[in-house]
């Protein structure tokens, strides 16, 4: 499976990849993008089966990227990995078509709980 | 670990900020090596900051000695004894501030939005004109850090950086 990780922090992208591995969900092809605009382009170019995206990024936010993808008819499963996990944010994410929200800081267990049904 | 300064009414309690900072640090920097003791201002400080804009407006800053930031970054990236790239230190510091700020945001009146993290040599540079309303200092396995919550003094937006991180 191909996974796209979208985050403007290179450190966080590395931590996400490592956490996938620690959760027992490694071994997938990883593609990275550093903002929502690049993430949208990467979805079109690489056709991942899952997107893990930060919310707050320069150029284009994660929620705007998701809305643009859905508006373009792309229904790739997207999970937000964000520092904000309030009920309001979760509601906005779900209304825009996100699969789930994982709050930073995260653990391998939280990754497994959300992503195992998709990646296992 | 100690919490300093009383919170302004209706804003943020130091104990809550302390709890958030401890949880973020322990989760995101699980294997940071001991860094020794001493007052927080004994070293040159690295500062990460993130703005909150909306019904409540201000900043959340994370201050750590540069050595702490460097070693925390190495721990986050599992670099062992290797020194991290300075850009990665800024990146990691901004992410830590972002995680703490995102959780602090849940404590202030909604609706509000979180800005992009910035890093700077001194928190005063980015919070100039704001009032410190809450402070939590932590000493964890020898690592020292200080989280402060600043409320904007004016009704306008805090100085939000929309272009990404600043160099210290």
Interface residues (C-beta under 8 A of the other chain):
Chain A: X8 X9 X10 X11 X12 X14 X15 X18 X56 X57 X58 X82 X83 X84 X85 X86 X88 X103 X104 X105 X106 X107
Chain B: X23 X24 X27 X28 X73 X76 X77 X78 X87 X88 X91 X92 X94 X95 X98 X99 X101 X102 X103 X105 X106 X110 X111 X114 X115 X116 X162 X163 X164
